[in-house]
Amino acid sequence: MKNEFDGAIDRLLTAGIFLPQAVDILERGMIAGALRSAEGNQCAASKALGIHRNTLQRKMIEFGMAKPARKTAGRAGSTRRRRIA
């Protein structure tokens, strides 16, 4: 396994890939692979990656693998009134 990584590192360096780009490539590949093996189950994929599910979702949005979740308005603008006894 170490020999495979050493070869990949040599290829990245000779291709002129900088460290931040290499990290993005590795993260994107591992996230895609974990989601594929977990059949899209984000909870299982996050466990396989050793990261929190929220971190996985944030990275998926960052890499364009998922759409950002809409935030609900909550109580803002609610027309419901409290009952006063």
C-alpha positions in Angstrom: 0.0 0.0 0.0 2.8 2.4 0.9 4.5 1.8 -2.5 1.2 2.7 -4.3 1.0 6.0 -2.4 4.6 6.7 -3.0 4.0 6.2 -6.8 0.9 8.5 -6.6 2.9 11.1 -4.8 5.7 11.0 -7.4 3.1 11.4 -10.2 1.4 14.3 -8.5 4.7 16.1 -8.0 5.9 15.5 -11.6 2.5 16.8 -12.9 2.9 20.0 -11.0 0.0 19.4 -8.6 0.4 21.5 -5.4 -0.5 20.2 -2.0 -4.0 21.9 -1.6 -5.0 20.5 -5.0 -3.8 17.0 -4.1 -5.7 17.1 -0.8 -8.9 18.1 -2.7 -8.3 15.3 -5.2 -7.9 12.7 -2.4 -10.9 14.0 -0.4 -13.2 14.1 -3.4 -12.2 10.6 -4.4 -12.5 9.1 -0.9 -15.9 10.8 -0.4 -17.2 9.5 -3.8 -15.9 6.0 -3.1 -17.4 5.9 0.4 -20.8 7.1 -0.9 -20.7 4.6 -3.7 -19.9 1.6 -1.4 -22.5 2.8 1.1 -25.0 3.1 -1.7 -25.6 6.8 -1.0 -26.1 6.3 2.7 -24.4 9.4 4.1 -24.4 8.1 7.7 -22.6 4.9 6.7 -20.2 6.8 4.4 -19.3 9.2 7.1 -18.5 6.3 9.5 -16.4 4.6 6.9 -14.4 7.9 6.4 -14.1 8.5 10.2 -15.8 12.0 10.0 -19.0 13.4 11.3 -22.0 13.3 9.0 -22.3 17.1 9.1 -18.7 17.3 7.9 -19.4 14.9 5.1 -22.4 17.0 4.0 -20.4 20.2 4.2 -17.7 18.7 2.0 -20.2 17.3 -0.4 -21.6 20.8 -0.9 -18.1 22.2 -1.1 -17.1 19.7 -3.9 -20.5 20.1 -5.7 -21.6 16.6 -4.9 -24.9 17.8 -3.2 -27.1 20.8 -3.2 -27.1 23.0 0.0 -30.0 22.3 2.3 -32.6 25.1 2.5 -32.9 26.6 5.9 -36.5 26.9 7.2 -37.8 30.3 8.3 -38.6 28.9 11.7 -40.8 31.2 13.8 -39.8 34.3 11.8 -42.9 35.8 10.3 -45.2 33.4 12.0 -48.7 34.6 12.3 -49.5 32.3 15.1 -50.1 34.1 18.4 -49.6 33.0 22.0 -52.6 32.3 24.1 -52.6 34.5 27.2 -54.4 33.0 30.2 
